[in-house]
């Protein structure tokens, strides 16, 4: 996996079978995560990058989506 986008694509393939509403994590990734870290190498992503993503989501008055974004990673 060269980029976070590649990693997400691989992870999301499993969501299509596993999640009833697999379009939701795709939407969150596409709108909120990919613009910030999508083209980065996974090893280059820092805590600061993750905090910025969560801050951006929370500042857009979507705190539930910020929580969901964290959960997607831990429920894979």
Secondary structure as a PSIPRED ss2 file (coil, helix, strand):
# PSIPRED VFORMAT (PSIPRED V4.0)

   1 X C   1.000  0.000  0.000
   2 X C   1.000  0.000  0.000
   3 X C   1.000  0.000  0.000
   4 X H   0.000  1.000  0.000
   5 X H   0.000  1.000  0.000
   6 X H   0.000  1.000  0.000
   7 X H   0.000  1.000  0.000
   8 X H   0.000  1.000  0.000
   9 X H   0.000  1.000  0.000
  10 X H   0.000  1.000  0.000
  11 X H   0.000  1.000  0.000
  12 X H   0.000  1.000  0.000
  13 X H   0.000  1.000  0.000
  14 X H   0.000  1.000  0.000
  15 X H   0.000  1.000  0.000
  16 X H   0.000  1.000  0.000
  17 X H   0.000  1.000  0.000
  18 X H   0.000  1.000  0.000
  19 X C   1.000  0.000  0.000
  20 X C   1.000  0.000  0.000
  21 X C   1.000  0.000  0.000
  22 X C   1.000  0.000  0.000
  23 X H   0.000  1.000  0.000
  24 X H   0.000  1.000  0.000
  25 X H   0.000  1.000  0.000
  26 X H   0.000  1.000  0.000
  27 X H   0.000  1.000  0.000
  28 X H   0.000  1.000  0.000
  29 X H   0.000  1.000  0.000
  30 X H   0.000  1.000  0.000
  31 X H   0.000  1.000  0.000
  32 X H   0.000  1.000  0.000
  33 X H   0.000  1.000  0.000
  34 X H   0.000  1.000  0.000
  35 X H   0.000  1.000  0.000
  36 X H   0.000  1.000  0.000
  37 X H   0.000  1.000  0.000
  38 X C   1.000  0.000  0.000
  39 X C   1.000  0.000  0.000
  40 X C   1.000  0.000  0.000
  41 X C   1.000  0.000  0.000
  42 X H   0.000  1.000  0.000
  43 X H   0.000  1.000  0.000
  44 X H   0.000  1.000  0.000
  45 X C   1.000  0.000  0.000
  46 X C   1.000  0.000  0.000
  47 X H   0.000  1.000  0.000
  48 X H   0.000  1.000  0.000
  49 X H   0.000  1.000  0.000
  50 X H   0.000  1.000  0.000
  51 X H   0.000  1.000  0.000
  52 X H   0.000  1.000  0.000
  53 X H   0.000  1.000  0.000
  54 X H   0.000  1.000  0.000
  55 X H   0.000  1.000  0.000
  56 X H   0.000  1.000  0.000
  57 X H   0.000  1.000  0.000
  58 X H   0.000  1.000  0.000
  59 X H   0.000  1.000  0.000
  60 X C   1.000  0.000  0.000
  61 X C   1.000  0.000  0.000
  62 X C   1.000  0.000  0.000
  63 X H   0.000  1.000  0.000
  64 X H   0.000  1.000  0.000
  65 X H   0.000  1.000  0.000
  66 X H   0.000  1.000  0.000
  67 X H   0.000  1.000  0.000
  68 X H   0.000  1.000  0.000
  69 X H   0.000  1.000  0.000
  70 X H   0.000  1.000  0.000
  71 X H   0.000  1.000  0.000
  72 X H   0.000  1.000  0.000
  73 X H   0.000  1.000  0.000
  74 X H   0.000  1.000  0.000
  75 X C   1.000  0.000  0.000
  76 X C   1.000  0.000  0.000
